[in-house]
Amino acid sequence: MQIYLLRHGIAADGAPGKPDSERALTSEGKKELRALLQFARKAGVKPTLLLSSPYRRAMETAILAETELHVEGKILETRTLTPSGEPAEVWQEIRIHKDEKAILLSSHEPLMGLLLGYLLGGLHMIVDFKKGALARVDVDAFPPQPRGVFKWMIHPKLLL
């Protein structure tokens, strides 16, 4: 399975009295994500399933991925992908969908940096996962602890 990790794009600052989960993507964040996702599509990125944090900025990111990558089907929301999510719980979610060829996860920091390290077998590895970045990890088995192969990571600023 190809596992794509996509951190949400640039989001609006928090506002007093508004929950963090309601922060939306900015126009710059959407522009950067579109450029990155169009590049990824041309490079052959084609997830068969999208999973997203229920937070607004992650869902907006997943919707852009669905559109730009021409993904058929719906986006599945999962609380395991919220910013305070645990990599081991995300791995269990991935294992539920092990029959998929490629899965894309739309989420947040610090989870994305921790999850990338966890998928590579580094229980204490942390990766600096910038806003709008996309990474790919391949796995060929689904044991209790993942042992993925890091393929690549790209960031929108490299494309603009």
C-alpha positions in Angstrom: 0.0 0.0 0.0 1.1 3.5 -0.7 0.4 5.8 2.2 0.3 9.5 1.4 0.5 11.9 4.3 -0.8 15.4 3.6 -0.6 18.2 6.1 -3.3 20.8 5.8 -2.4 24.1 4.0 -2.0 27.5 5.6 -5.0 28.3 7.8 -6.4 31.4 9.2 -5.3 32.4 12.7 -7.5 31.5 15.6 -10.1 34.0 16.6 -11.3 34.7 20.2 -14.4 32.6 21.1 -14.0 30.3 18.0 -12.7 26.7 18.4 -9.4 25.8 16.8 -11.3 23.1 14.8 -13.2 25.8 12.8 -10.1 27.5 11.4 -10.3 27.5 7.5 -7.7 27.5 4.8 -6.5 30.8 3.6 -6.5 31.7 -0.2 -2.7 31.3 -0.1 -3.0 27.9 1.5 -5.5 26.7 -1.1 -3.3 28.1 -3.9 -0.2 26.2 -2.6 -2.2 23.0 -2.1 -3.6 23.1 -5.6 -0.1 23.5 -7.1 1.2 20.7 -5.0 -1.7 18.4 -5.8 -1.6 19.1 -9.5 2.1 18.3 -9.5 1.4 15.1 -7.6 -1.3 14.0 -10.0 1.1 14.5 -12.9 3.6 12.3 -11.0 1.1 9.5 -10.7 -0.3 10.0 -7.2 -3.7 8.3 -7.2 -5.2 7.4 -3.8 -8.1 5.1 -3.7 -9.3 6.3 -0.3 -9.1 9.6 1.6 -9.2 9.8 5.3 -9.3 13.2 7.1 -9.3 14.8 10.5 -12.8 16.3 11.1 -11.2 19.8 11.6 -12.3 22.3 8.9 -8.8 23.0 7.5 -8.0 19.3 7.1 -11.4 18.6 5.5 -10.9 21.5 3.1 -7.5 20.0 2.3 -9.0 16.6 1.7 -11.6 18.1 -0.6 -8.9 19.8 -2.6 -7.1 16.5 -2.8 -10.2 14.7 -3.9 -10.7 17.2 -6.7 -7.2 17.7 -7.9 -6.2 14.0 -7.7 -9.6 12.9 -9.3 -10.4 10.5 -6.4 -13.7 8.7 -6.7 -15.7 8.0 -3.5 -16.2 9.9 -0.4 -13.8 11.3 2.3 -14.0 9.4 5.5 -13.6 11.5 8.7 -11.7 10.0 11.6 -10.9 11.5 15.0 -7.6 9.5 14.9 -6.3 12.3 12.6 -6.9 15.2 14.9 -3.8 17.2 16.1 -3.6 15.3 19.3 -4.0 11.9 17.6 -1.7 9.0 18.4 0.4 7.4 15.6 -0.4 3.9 16.8 -4.2 4.6 16.6 -3.8 5.9 13.0 -1.9 2.7 12.1 -4.8 0.7 13.4 -7.1 2.8 11.2 -4.8 2.2 8.2 -4.9 -1.6 8.9 -8.7 -1.5 8.7 -8.3 -0.4 5.1 -5.4 -2.7 4.2 -7.1 -3.8 0.9 -6.8 -0.3 -0.6 -4.0 0.3 -3.1 -3.2 3.8 -1.9 -4.6 5.9 0.9 -4.2 9.6 1.6 -4.4 11.0 5.1 -5.2 14.7 5.7 -4.1 15.9 9.1 -2.1 18.2 11.3 1.1 18.7 13.2 2.3 17.4 15.6 0.6 14.2 14.5 2.0 14.1 10.9 5.6 14.4 11.9 5.2 11.8 14.6 3.2 9.5 12.3 5.8 9.6 9.5 8.5 8.5 11.9 6.2 5.8 13.4 5.4 4.4 10.0 9.1 4.1 9.3 9.6 2.1 12.5 11.1 5.0 14.5 9.0 5.1 17.6 10.8 8.2 18.8 11.6 9.8 15.4 10.1 13.2 14.7 9.9 14.7 11.2 9.4 18.5 10.6 6.3 18.3 8.5 5.5 21.8 7.0 2.1 23.1 6.1 0.9 21.7 2.8 3.7 19.1 2.6 3.0 15.7 1.0 4.9 12.5 1.8 4.7 8.9 0.7 5.5 5.8 2.7 5.0 2.3 1.2 4.1 -0.8 3.3 3.8 -4.3 2.1 2.5 -5.9 5.3 0.3 -4.9 8.2 1.8 -6.2 11.5 1.0 -4.6 14.8 4.0 -2.3 14.4 4.6 -0.7 10.9 7.8 -1.0 9.0 7.4 1.3 6.0 9.7 2.5 3.3 10.1 6.3 2.9 9.8 7.2 -0.8 9.6 11.0 -0.9 8.4 14.3 0.5 7.5 17.5 -1.3 6.5 21.0 -0.2 4.5 23.6 -2.1 7.3 26.2 -1.8 9.5 24.0 -3.9 7.0 24.2 -6.8 6.1 27.9 -6.7 
